[in-house]
Amino acid sequence: MKNLFLISSFFILLFISCSLDDNLFNPEKIDSYSLPGNTIPENLITEIKLNSEGNSIYGFWISSNEDRSGITILYCHGNKHNIDEYWDRVMLLHDLGVNVFIFDYQGYGKSEGDPSETGLYSDSKSALEYVKSRNEYNPDSLCFYGYSLGNVASIYLAAKIQKPLCLFSEAPFASANSLTQGSVVLDIQPRWLTDGEFDNVKNIKTIHTPFLLFHGEDDDFVRYRDNGKVIYDSAPDPKEIVLVENAVHNNVPYIMGKEKYLKKMKDWINFSISQ
């Protein structure tokens, strides 16, 4: 019993000394973007510099060259590294024939500052304001897409700032508490581990837009039963869930199959337009 107490005490001290924020955010700073494997014509890609909380943040506007040029997807990426890590996703979304805007949070890529929950909200609002400044912008044809950590930003925008045409969500976590309870055996209060709430459940309850959720059935980082299911159950109608068998946290579109994934997105956009 004494050894068990000592081991438990050690882990409690370890977790108190380490913030969950350090695990939520995994940025990599770079001097320039490489856009690995890019197949999008360069004339359709524009690097953009924005301001968020006094810091310069960077993003890329990718213009459509197809028939859905009236549709724009504001893409909020996950917690890893920077835009380069998600350029394959940008190319995939571009194949929908839509405009795409992706941006780096503070502390990621070329963006200045340090990442935080309040920073995510500020960064996403700056990204939205940029999209709204474009000639292509139409308030009735703007979609938000959040992947993993990016759902904190995208769901916040849909709930608090602007109703989009539709909201796409991939592998969202429910809250800081859900991540804590899903990854820590000991019963530790989430406030000991993070400075923020990252409460997607609270925000998803107040959206007023068609909601499509993708989640990997075998996601062992953001477990479906504790996160995606909770998010889906909390969201108002209309909504739909695509639970992908054998998919984990980072490969839903590829396990699902590119054509099937894009068709589901196209169908959901068309459904949203009809509402």
PAZAPA-4460 file (N, C-alpha, C; in steps of 0.05 Angstrom, whole numbers, plus 32768, in hexadecimal, padded with zeros to 4 digits):
% residues 275
    n_x    n_y    n_z   ca_x   ca_y   ca_z    c_x    c_y    c_z   seq   type   mol
   8011   7FE8   8000   8000   8000   8000   8011   8019   8000     1      M     A
   8028   8018   8010   8039   802F   8011   8045   8035   7FF6     2      K     A
   804E   8020   7FE8   8059   8023   7FCD   8045   802F   7FBA     3      N     A
   802C   8025   7FBB   8017   802F   7FAA   8012   804D   7FAF     4      L     A
   8012   8054   7FC9   800F   8070   7FD0   8025   8082   7FC5     5      F     A
   803E   8078   7FC7   8054   8087   7FBD   8053   808A   7F9F     6      L     A
   804B   8074   7F91   8049   8075   7F74   8033   8089   7F6C     7      I     A
   801C   8088   7F79   8006   809A   7F73   800E   80B6   7F78     8      S     A
   801C   80BB   7F8F   8025   80D7   7F95   8038   80E1   7F80     9      S     A
   804A   80D0   7F76   805D   80D8   7F62   804E   80E1   7F49    10      F     A
   803B   80D1   7F40   802C   80D8   7F27   801C   80F1   7F2B    11      F     A
   8010   80F5   7F43   8001   810D   7F48   8013   8125   7F45    12      I     A
   802B   8124   7F52   803E   813A   7F50   8047   813E   7F33    13      L     A
   804B   8128   7F25   8054   812B   7F09   803F   8139   7EF8    14      L     A
   8026   8131   7EFB   8011   813D   7EEB   800C   815A   7EF3    15      F     A
   800E   8160   7F0D   800A   817C   7F16   8020   818E   7F0A    16      I     A
   8038   8183   7F07   804F   8193   7EFD   804E   8196   7EDF    17      S     A
   803E   8185   7ED1   803C   8186   7EB4   8020   818F   7EAC    18      C     A
   801E   81A3   7E9D   8004   81AD   7E94   7FFA   819D   7E7D    19      S     A
   7FE0   8196   7E7D   7FD4   8189   7E66   7FD7   819B   7E4D    20      L     A
   7FD9   81B5   7E51   7FDD   81C7   7E3B   7FF6   81C0   7E2B    21      D     A
   800A   81B5   7E38   8023   81AE   7E2B   801E   8196   7E18    22      D     A
   800A   8186   7E1D   8003   8170   7E0C   7FEF   8177   7DF7    23      N     A
   7FDD   818A   7DFE   7FC9   8193   7DEB   7FD7   81A2   7DD4    24      L     A
   7FEB   81B1   7DDA   7FF9   81C0   7DC6   8014   81B4   7DC0    25      F     A
   8019   81AE   7DA7   8032   81A2   7D9F   803D   81B1   7D86    26      N     A
   8044   81CA   7D8A   804C   81DB   7D73   8069   81D6   7D6A    27      P     A
   806E   81DC   7D51   8089   81DC   7D46   808D   81F6   7D37    28      E     A
   80A1   8205   7D3F   80A7   821F   7D32   80B8   821A   7D19    29      K     A
   80B3   8229   7D04   80C2   8228   7CEB   80C5   8244   7CE0    30      I     A
   80D8   8247   7CCE   80DD   8261   7CC1   80CD   8264   7CA8    31      D     A
   80C6   824E   7C9B   80B6   824E   7C83   80A7   8234   7C80    32      S     A
   8091   8235   7C71   8081   821D   7C6D   808A   820F   7C53    33      Y     A
   8089   81F4   7C54   8091   81E5   7C3D   8079   81D9   7C2E    34      S     A
   8062   81D8   7C3B   804A   81CC   7C2E   8050   81B2   7C21    35      L     A
   8058   819E   7C31   8062   8184   7C26   804E   8176   7C13    36      P     A
   8059   816D   7BFD   8049   815D   7BEA   8034   816D   7BDB    37      G     A
   8037   8188   7BDB   8022   8199   7BD0   801D   8192   7BB2    38      N     A
   8003   8190   7BAC   7FFA   818C   7B91   7FE7   81A2   7B87    39      T     A
   7FE2   81B6   7B99   7FD0   81CC   7B92   7FE0   81E0   7B82    40      I     A
   7FD6   81EA   7B6C   7FE4   81FF   7B5C   7FEC   8216   7B6E    41      P     A
   8005   821F   7B6B   800F   8235   7B7C   8000   824E   7B79    42      E     A
   7FF4   8253   7B62   7FE5   826C   7B5E   7FCB   826D   7B6E    43      N     A
   7FC4   8256   7B7A   7FAC   8255   7B8A   7FB2   8258   7BA8    44      L     A
   7FCB   8259   7BAF   7FD4   8259   7BCB   7FDF   8274   7BD2    45      I     A
   7FD5   8280   7BE8   7FDE   829A   7BF2   7FE5   8298   7C0F    46      T     A
   7FFD   829E   7C17   8004   829F   7C33   7FFA   82B9   7C3F    47      E     A
   7FEE   82B7   7C57   7FE1   82CE   7C64   7FED   82D3   7C7F    48      I     A
   7FF0   82EC   7C86   7FFA   82F4   7CA1   7FE3   8303   7CAF    49      K     A
   7FDC   82FB   7CC7   7FC7   8307   7CD7   7FD1   8310   7CF2    50      L     A
   7FC0   831D   7D01   7FC7   8326   7D1C   7FB4   8319   7D30    51      N     A
   7FBF   830E   7D46   7FAF   8303   7D5B   7FBC   8309   7D76    52      S     A
   7FAE   8317   7D86   7FB8   831F   7DA1   7FD3   832C   7D9F    53      E     A
   7FD7   833C   7D8A   7FF0   834A   7D86   8006   833A   7D79    54      G     A
   8001   8321   7D73   8015   830F   7D66   800D   830A   7D49    55      N     A
   8022   8308   7D39   801D   8300   7D1D   8018   82E2   7D1B    56      S     A
   8003   82DB   7D0E   7FFD   82BE   7D08   7FFB   82BB   7CEA    57      I     A
   8000   82A3   7CE0   8002   829E   7CC4   7FEE   8289   7CBB    58      Y     A
   7FE5   828B   7CA2   7FD3   8278   7C97   7FD6   8277   7C78    59      G     A
   7FC6   8266   7C6C   7FC6   8264   7C4F   7FA9   8264   7C45    60      F     A
   7FA4   8275   7C31   7F8B   8275   7C22   7F8F   8265   7C09    61      W     A
   7F7E   8251   7C04   7F80   8241   7BED   7F66   8244   7BDD    62      I     A
   7F69   8250   7BC5   7F51   8256   7BB5   7F48   823D   7BA6    63      S     A
   7F2E   823B   7BA3   7F23   8225   7B93   7F27   822B   7B75    64      S     A
   7F2A   8216   7B66   7F2A   821A   7B48   7F14   8209   7B3C    65      N     A
   7F00   8202   7B4C   7EEA   81F1   7B43   7ECF   81FE   7B48    66      E     A
   7EBA   81EF   7B44   7E9F   81FA   7B44   7E94   8201   7B5F    67      D     A
   7EA1   81F9   7B75   7E96   8200   7B8F   7EA6   8217   7B9C    68      R     A
   7EAF   822A   7B8B   7EBF   8240   7B95   7EB0   8252   7BA7    69      S     A
   7E95   824F   7BA9   7E86   825F   7BBB   7E87   8255   7BD8    70      G     A
   7E91   823D   7BDB   7E93   8231   7BF6   7EAF   8234   7C01    71      I     A
   7EB2   823C   7C1A   7ECC   823F   7C27   7ECC   822E   7C41    72      T     A
   7EE2   8220   7C45   7EE5   8211   7C5E   7EFC   821E   7C6E    73      I     A
   7EF5   8227   7C87   7F09   8231   7C9A   7F12   8219   7CAA    74      L     A
   7F2B   8211   7CA7   7F35   81F8   7CB2   7F47   81FE   7CCB    75      Y     A
   7F3F   81F2   7CE2   7F4E   81F6   7CFB   7F5C   81DB   7D01    76      C     A
   7F77   81DB   7CFE   7F86   81C2   7D00   7F8B   81B9   7D1C    77      H     A
   7F98   81A1   7D1E   7F9D   8195   7D37   7FB5   81A1   7D47    78      G     A
   7FBE   8192   7D5B   7FD2   819D   7D6D   7FEE   819A   7D65    79      N     A
   7FF3   818C   7D4E   800E   8184   7D48   801C   8196   7D34    80      K     A
   8033   81A1   7D3C   8047   81AF   7D2C   803C   81C9   7D1F    81      H     A
   8030   81C8   7D07   8028   81E0   7CF9   8019   81D8   7CDF    82      N     A
   8014   81EB   7CCF   8005   81E7   7CB6   8010   81D1   7CA5    83      I     A
   802B   81CF   7CA3   8037   81BB   7C92   802D   819F   7C9A    84      D     A
   8028   819A   7CB3   801F   8180   7CBC   8004   8178   7CB1    85      E     A
   7FF4   818D   7CA9   7FD9   8189   7CA0   7FD4   8190   7C83    86      Y     A
   7FEA   8193   7C74   7FE7   819B   7C58   7FD9   8186   7C48    87      W     A
   7FDD   816C   7C4F   7FCF   8157   7C41   7FB1   815A   7C44    88      D     A
   7FA8   8164   7C5C   7F8B   8169   7C60   7F82   8180   7C4F    89      R     A
   7F93   8195   7C4C   7F8B   81AC   7C3B   7F87   81A3   7C1F    90      V     A
   7F9A   8192   7C15   7F97   8188   7BF9   7F7E   8177   7BF6    91      M     A
   7F77   8168   7C0A   7F5F   8157   7C0A   7F46   8169   7C08    92      L     A
   7F45   817D   7C1A   7F2E   818F   7C19   7F2C   819F   7C00    93      L     A
   7F43   81A6   7BF5   7F43   81B5   7BDC   7F37   81A5   7BC5    94      H     A
   7F39   818B   7BC7   7F2C   8179   7BB3   7F0E   817A   7BB3    95      D     A
   7F02   8187   7BC8   7EE6   818B   7BC8   7EDE   81A1   7BB4    96      L     A
   7EF1   81B1   7BAB   7EEC   81C7   7B99   7EE4   81E0   7BA8    97      G     A
   7EEC   81E2   7BC1   7EE5   81F9   7BD2   7EFE   820A   7BD8    98      V     A
   7EFA   8222   7BE3   7F10   8231   7BEE   7F16   8227   7C0A    99      N     A
   7F2F   8228   7C12   7F38   821E   7C2C   7F49   8234   7C39   100      V     A
   7F45   8239   7C53   7F58   824A   7C62   7F61   823A   7C7A   101      F     A
   7F7B   8237   7C7D   7F87   8229   7C94   7F9A   823D   7CA1   102      I     A
   7F9D   823C   7CBB   7FAE   8250   7CC9   7FBC   8242   7CE1   103      F     A
   7FD3   824D   7CE8   7FE1   8243   7CFF   7FDA   8253   7D18   104      D     A
   7FD7   8245   7D2E   7FD2   8252   7D48   7FEB   8260   7D51   105      Y     A
   7FE9   8271   7D65   8000   827E   7D71   8013   8269   7D7B   106      Q     A
   802D   826C   7D74   8042   8259   7D7C   8046   8243   7D69   107      G     A
   8036   8241   7D54   8038   822B   7D40   8044   8236   7D27   108      Y     A
   8056   8227   7D1A   8061   822F   7D00   806F   8249   7D02   109      G     A
   8067   825C   7CF1   8072   8277   7CF1   8064   828A   7D04   110      K     A
   804F   8281   7D10   803E   8293   7D21   804C   8299   7D3B   111      S     A
   804A   82B3   7D43   8057   82BC   7D5C   8045   82B4   7D74   112      E     A
   8051   82B8   7D8C   8042   82B4   7DA4   8044   8297   7DAE   113      G     A
   8033   8291   7DC1   8031   8277   7DCD   8014   826D   7DCC   114      D     A
   8010   8253   7DC8   7FF4   8249   7DC6   7FE6   8249   7DE1   115      P     A
   7FCC   824E   7DE0   7FBB   824D   7DF8   7F9E   824A   7DEF   116      S     A
   7F8D   8245   7E02   7F70   8243   7DFB   7F66   825E   7DF1   117      E     A
   7F6C   8273   7E00   7F62   828D   7DF7   7F6F   8295   7DDC   118      T     A
   7F88   828C   7DD8   7F95   8291   7DBF   7F87   8283   7DA8   119      G     A
   7F7E   826B   7DAC   7F6F   825C   7D97   7F56   826C   7D8F   120      L     A
   7F48   8277   7DA2   7F30   8286   7D9C   7F37   82A0   7D8C   121      Y     A
   7F4C   82AE   7D95   7F55   82C6   7D87   7F5F   82C0   7D6B   122      S     A
   7F6F   82AB   7D69   7F7A   82A3   7D4F   7F64   829C   7D3B   123      D     A
   7F50   828D   7D44   7F3B   8284   7D33   7F29   829C   7D2B   124      S     A
   7F25   82AF   7D3C   7F16   82C7   7D35   7F24   82D7   7D20   125      K     A
   7F3F   82D9   7D23   7F4F   82E8   7D0F   7F4D   82DA   7CF4   126      S     A
   7F4E   82BF   7CF4   7F4C   82B0   7CDC   7F30   82B4   7CCF   127      A     A
   7F1B   82B4   7CDF   7F01   82B8   7CD5   7EFE   82D4   7CC9   128      L     A
   7F09   82E8   7CD6   7F07   8304   7CCB   7F15   8306   7CB1   129      E     A
   7F2C   82F7   7CAE   7F39   82F8   7C94   7F28   82EB   7C7E   130      Y     A
   7F1D   82D4   7C84   7F0B   82C7   7C70   7EF5   82DA   7C68   131      V     A
   7EE9   82E8   7C7B   7ED3   82FA   7C75   7EDC   8312   7C65   132      K     A
   7EF6   8317   7C64   7F00   832E   7C54   7F04   8327   7C37   133      S     A
   7F03   830D   7C31   7F08   8304   7C15   7EEF   830A   7C04   134      R     A
   7EF5   830F   7BEA   7EDF   8313   7BD7   7ECE   82FA   7BD4   135      N     A
   7EDA   82E3   7BD8   7ECC   82CA   7BD5   7EB8   82C5   7BEC   136      E     A
   7EBB   82D4   7C01   7EAB   82CE   7C19   7E8D   82D2   7C15   137      Y     A
   7E7F   82BE   7C1E   7E61   82BF   7C1F   7E59   82B4   7C39   138      N     A
   7E4B   82C3   7C4A   7E44   82B9   7C65   7E32   829F   7C64   139      P     A
   7E26   829A   7C4D   7E15   8283   7C4B   7E24   826A   7C40   140      D     A
   7E3E   826D   7C3C   7E4C   8256   7C30   7E68   8252   7C3E   141      S     A
   7E69   8259   7C57   7E82   8255   7C66   7E7F   823D   7C7A   142      L     A
   7E91   822A   7C78   7E91   8213   7C89   7EA9   8213   7C9C   143      C     A
   7EA6   8209   7CB4   7EBC   8206   7CC7   7EC3   81E9   7CC9   144      F     A
   7EDD   81E3   7CCB   7EE6   81C8   7CCE   7EFB   81C8   7CE4   145      Y     A
   7EF6   81B8   7CF9   7F09   81B4   7D0F   7F14   8198   7D10   146      G     A
   7F2E   8195   7D12   7F3A   817B   7D16   7F48   817A   7D31   147      Y     A
   7F40   8167   7D42   7F4C   8163   7D5C   7F4C   817D   7D6C   148      S     A
   7F63   8188   7D74   7F64   81A1   7D83   7F56   81B7   7D74   149      L     A
   7F56   81B7   7D5A   7F4A   81CC   7D4A   7F2C   81CF   7D4F   150      G     A
   7F1F   81BA   7D5A   7F03   81BC   7D61   7EFD   81D1   7D76   151      N     A
   7F11   81D6   7D88   7F0E   81EB   7D9C   7F08   8205   7D8E   152      V     A
   7F17   820A   7D79   7F14   8223   7D69   7EFB   8223   7D58   153      A     A
   7EF6   820E   7D49   7EE0   820D   7D36   7EC5   820D   7D44   154      S     A
   7EC2   81FD   7D59   7EA9   81FB   7D68   7EA3   8216   7D76   155      I     A
   7EB9   8222   7D81   7EB6   823C   7D8D   7EAC   8251   7D79   156      Y     A
   7EB7   8251   7D61   7EAE   8264   7D4D   7E91   8260   7D46   157      L     A
   7E89   8247   7D42   7E6D   8241   7D3B   7E5A   8248   7D51   158      A     A
   7E62   8244   7D6A   7E51   8248   7D81   7E4F   8266   7D89   159      A     A
   7E66   8274   7D87   7E67   828E   7D93   7E6A   82A5   7D80   160      K     A
   7E74   82A0   7D68   7E7C   82B6   7D56   7E6A   82B8   7D3D   161      I     A
   7E68   82A2   7D2F   7E58   82A3   7D16   7E4D   8288   7D0F   162      Q     A
   7E34   8287   7D07   7E28   826E   7CFD   7E33   8268   7CE2   163      K     A
   7E40   8252   7CDE   7E4A   824A   7CC3   7E34   823B   7CB4   164      P     A
   7E39   8236   7C9A   7E27   8225   7C8B   7E26   820A   7C97   165      L     A
   7E3C   81FF   7CA0   7E3D   81E5   7CAE   7E57   81E3   7CBD   166      C     A
   7E58   81D0   7CD0   7E6F   81CC   7CE1   7E78   81AF   7CDE   167      L     A
   7E91   81AC   7CD6   7E9D   8191   7CD4   7EB0   818E   7CEC   168      F     A
   7EAF   8176   7CF8   7EBF   8171   7D10   7ECC   8155   7D0C   169      S     A
   7EE6   8154   7D11   7EF4   813A   7D10   7F04   8136   7D29   170      E     A
   7EFF   811F   7D37   7F0D   8117   7D4F   7F0E   812D   7D64   171      A     A
   7EF7   8138   7D6C   7EF7   814D   7D80   7EF8   8141   7D9C   172      P     A
   7F05   814F   7DAF   7F03   8147   7DCB   7EED   8157   7DD8   173      F     A
   7EE1   814C   7DEC   7ECA   8158   7DF9   7ED2   8170   7E0A   174      A     A
   7EE8   816D   7E19   7EF1   8183   7E2B   7F0C   817B   7E36   175      S     A
   7F19   818D   7E45   7F31   8186   7E52   7F2D   816F   7E66   176      A     A
   7F15   816F   7E72   7F0F   815A   7E85   7F0E   813F   7E78   177      N     A
   7F02   813D   7E60   7F00   8124   7E52   7F1B   8119   7E4B   178      S     A
   7F2E   812A   7E43   7F49   8121   7E3D   7F57   8117   7E56   179      L     A
   7F53   8126   7E6C   7F5F   811E   7E85   7F56   8103   7E8E   180      T     A
   7F3B   80FF   7E8E   7F30   80E6   7E97   7F36   80CF   7E84   181      Q     A
   7F3A   80D6   7E6B   7F3F   80C1   7E57   7F5B   80B8   7E56   182      G     A
   7F6E   80C8   7E61   7F8A   80C1   7E5E   7F99   80BE   7E79   183      S     A
   7F8C   80C5   7E8F   7F99   80C3   7EA9   7F89   80B0   7EBA   184      V     A
   7F97   809C   7EC5   7F89   8087   7ED5   7F80   8093   7EF0   185      V     A
   7F91   80A4   7EFC   7F8A   80B0   7F15   7F75   80C5   7F12   186      L     A
   7F65   80C9   7F26   7F4F   80DD   7F26   7F5A   80F8   7F2D   187      D     A
   7F65   8106   7F19   7F71   8121   7F1D   7F5F   8136   7F11   188      I     A
   7F5B   814B   7F1F   7F4A   8161   7F15   7F57   816E   7EFD   189      Q     A
   7F48   8173   7EE7   7F54   817F   7ECF   7F5F   819A   7ED4   190      P     A
   7F55   81A9   7EE8   7F5F   81C4   7EED   7F7D   81C3   7EF6   191      R     A
   7F86   81AB   7F00   7FA2   81A9   7F08   7FB4   81A6   7EEF   192      W     A
   7FA8   819F   7ED8   7FB7   8197   7EC1   7FB6   81AC   7EAB   193      L     A
   7FA3   81BD   7EAB   7FA0   81D0   7E95   7F95   81EB   7E9F   194      T     A
   7F9C   8200   7E92   7F92   821A   7E99   7F78   8220   7E8C   195      D     A
   7F6E   820F   7E79   7F56   8214   7E6B   7F42   81FE   7E6D   196      G     A
   7F2A   8203   7E62   7F15   81EF   7E62   7F13   81DF   7E48   197      E     A
   7F18   81ED   7E32   7F16   81E0   7E17   7EFC   81D1   7E15   198      F     A
   7EE6   81DE   7E1D   7ECD   81D0   7E20   7EBC   81D0   7E06   199      D     A
   7EC2   81BC   7DF6   7EB3   81BA   7DDC   7E96   81B2   7DE1   200      N     A
   7E90   81A3   7DF5   7E75   819A   7DFB   7E63   81B2   7E01   201      V     A
   7E6D   81C4   7E12   7E5D   81DC   7E19   7E57   81EC   7E00   202      K     A
   7E6A   81EF   7DEE   7E66   8200   7DD7   7E55   81F2   7DC1   203      N     A
   7E59   81D8   7DBE   7E4A   81CA   7DA9   7E2C   81CB   7DAE   204      I     A
   7E24   81CD   7DC7   7E07   81CE   7DCE   7DFA   81E7   7DC2   205      K     A
   7E09   81FC   7DBC   7DFD   8215   7DB4   7E00   821B   7D96   206      T     A
   7E0A   8208   7D86   7E0D   820D   7D69   7DF1   820C   7D5C   207      I     A
   7DEE   8219   7D46   7DD5   8219   7D37   7DDC   8215   7D19   208      H     A
   7DE9   81FE   7D14   7DF1   81F8   7CF8   7DF4   81DA   7CF5   209      T     A
   7DF0   81CF   7CDD   7DF4   81B3   7CD9   7E10   81AA   7CE1   210      P     A
   7E11   8194   7CEF   7E2A   818B   7CFC   7E30   816E   7CF3   211      F     A
   7E48   816B   7CE7   7E51   8150   7CDE   7E6B   8149   7CED   212      L     A
   7E6A   8132   7CFA   7E81   8129   7D0B   7E8E   8110   7CFF   213      L     A
   7EA8   8111   7CFC   7EB8   80FA   7CF4   7EC8   80F1   7D0D   214      F     A
   7EC9   80D7   7D12   7ED9   80CD   7D28   7EE3   80B1   7D22   215      H     A
   7EFC   80AC   7D29   7F07   8091   7D26   7EFD   807F   7D3C   216      G     A
   7EF3   8068   7D35   7EE9   8055   7D49   7EFF   804C   7D5C   217      E     A
   7F18   804A   7D52   7F2E   8040   7D62   7F41   8057   7D6B   218      D     A
   7F37   806F   7D6C   7F47   8086   7D75   7F4E   8082   7D93   219      D     A
   7F68   807E   7D99   7F70   807A   7DB4   7F7C   8093   7DC1   220      D     A
   7F7C   80A9   7DB2   7F86   80C2   7DBD   7F6E   80D3   7DC6   221      F     A
   7F5A   80D5   7DB5   7F41   80E2   7DBD   7F2B   80CD   7DBA   222      V     A
   7F26   80BE   7DCF   7F14   80A7   7DCD   7EF8   80B0   7DC6   223      R     A
   7EEC   80A1   7DB4   7ED1   80A7   7DAA   7EBC   80A8   7DC0   224      Y     A
   7EBC   8094   7DD1   7EA6   8091   7DE5   7EA7   80A8   7DF9   225      R     A
   7EBF   80B3   7DFF   7EC1   80C9   7E12   7EC1   80E5   7E05   226      D     A
   7EC2   80E5   7DEB   7EC6   80FF   7DDE   7EB3   8103   7DC7   227      N     A
   7EB8   80F6   7DB0   7EA7   80F9   7D99   7E8A   80F4   7D9E   228      G     A
   7E84   80DE   7DAC   7E69   80D7   7DB2   7E5C   80EC   7DC4   229      K     A
   7E6A   80F7   7DD7   7E60   810B   7DE9   7E5A   8125   7DD9   230      V     A
   7E6D   812C   7DC8   7E69   8144   7DB7   7E50   8140   7DA6   231      I     A
   7E4E   8129   7D99   7E37   8124   7D87   7E1D   8125   7D96   232      Y     A
   7E1C   8118   7DAC   7E03   8117   7DBC   7DFB   8132   7DC6   233      D     A
   7E0E   8144   7DCA   7E09   815F   7DD4   7E01   8173   7DBE   234      S     A
   7E07   816C   7DA5   7E02   817F   7D8F   7DE4   817F   7D87   235      A     A
   7DD9   8196   7D80   7DBE   8197   7D77   7DBC   818B   7D5B   236      P     A
   7DA4   8184   7D53   7D9E   817C   7D37   7D9F   8195   7D25   237      D     A
   7DA4   8191   7D0B   7DAA   8178   7CFD   7DC8   8170   7D02   238      P     A
   7DCC   8157   7D04   7DE7   814D   7D08   7DEA   8131   7CFE   239      K     A
   7E03   8129   7CF8   7E08   810E   7CEF   7E24   8106   7CF8   240      E     A
   7E28   80ED   7CFE   7E42   80E3   7D06   7E4C   80CE   7CF3   241      I     A
   7E66   80CF   7CED   7E73   80BA   7CDD   7E88   80AE   7CEE   242      V     A
   7E83   8096   7CF9   7E96   8088   7D09   7EA5   8074   7CF8   243      L     A
   7EBF   8079   7CF5   7ECE   806A   7CE1   7EDC   8052   7CEE   244      V     A
   7ED5   803A   7CE5   7EE0   8022   7CEF   7EFE   8020   7CE9   245      E     A
   7F0E   8018   7CFC   7F2B   8014   7CFA   7F3B   802D   7CF8   246      N     A
   7F2E   8044   7CF9   7F3D   805E   7CF8   7F45   8066   7D14   247      A     A
   7F5C   8073   7D15   7F66   807E   7D2E   7F64   809D   7D2E   248      V     A
   7F75   80AA   7D3C   7F71   80C7   7D3F   7F78   80D7   7D26   249      H     A
   7F8B   80CE   7D17   7F96   80DF   7D01   7F91   80D5   7CE5   250      N     A
   7F80   80C1   7CE2   7F7E   80B5   7CC7   7F62   80B1   7CBD   251      N     A
   7F4E   80BF   7CC9   7F32   80BA   7CC2   7F2D   80BD   7CA4   252      V     A
   7F36   80D3   7C97   7F2F   80D5   7C7A   7F3B   80BF   7C69   253      P     A
   7F52   80B5   7C72   7F61   80A1   7C61   7F56   8085   7C66   254      Y     A
   7F4F   807F   7C7E   7F43   8065   7C84   7F26   8064   7C78   255      I     A
   7F19   807A   7C7A   7EFE   807C   7C6F   7EFF   807A   7C50   256      M     A
   7F14   8085   7C45   7F17   8086   7C28   7F12   80A2   7C1E   257      G     A
   7F25   80AC   7C0E   7F23   80C8   7C05   7F08   80CE   7BF7   258      K     A
   7F00   80BD   7BE5   7EE8   80C3   7BD5   7ECF   80C3   7BE7   259      E     A
   7ECE   80AF   7BF9   7EB7   80AD   7C0B   7EB6   80C5   7C1F   260      K     A
   7ECE   80CD   7C28   7ED0   80E3   7C3B   7EC7   80FD   7C2D   261      Y     A
   7ED1   8103   7C15   7ECA   811B   7C07   7EAC   811B   7BFF   262      L     A
   7EA2   8104   7BF8   7E85   8102   7BF1   7E74   8109   7C09   263      K     A
   7E7B   80FF   7C20   7E6C   8105   7C38   7E6C   8123   7C3E   264      K     A
   7E83   8130   7C3A   7E85   814C   7C3F   7E74   815C   7C2A   265      M     A
   7E76   8154   7C11   7E66   8161   7BFC   7E48   815E   7C02   266      K     A
   7E40   8146   7C0A   7E24   8141   7C10   7E1B   8152   7C27   267      D     A
   7E2C   8155   7C3B   7E24   8165   7C53   7E23   8182   7C4C   268      W     A
   7E34   818C   7C3B   7E33   81A8   7C32   7E19   81AC   7C23   269      I     A
   7E12   819A   7C11   7DF9   819D   7C02   7DE1   819B   7C14   270      N     A
   7DE2   8189   7C27   7DCC   8187   7C3B   7DC9   81A2   7C4A   271      F     A
   7DE0   81AD   7C52   7DDF   81C6   7C62   7DD4   81DD   7C51   272      S     A
   7DDA   81DE   7C38   7DD0   81F3   7C27   7DB2   81F1   7C24   273      I     A
   7DA8   81D8   7C25   7D8B   81D4   7C22   7D7A   81DB   7C3B   274      S     A
   7D88   81DE   7C51   7D7A   81E3   7C6A   7D6F   8200   7C6C   275      Q     A
***
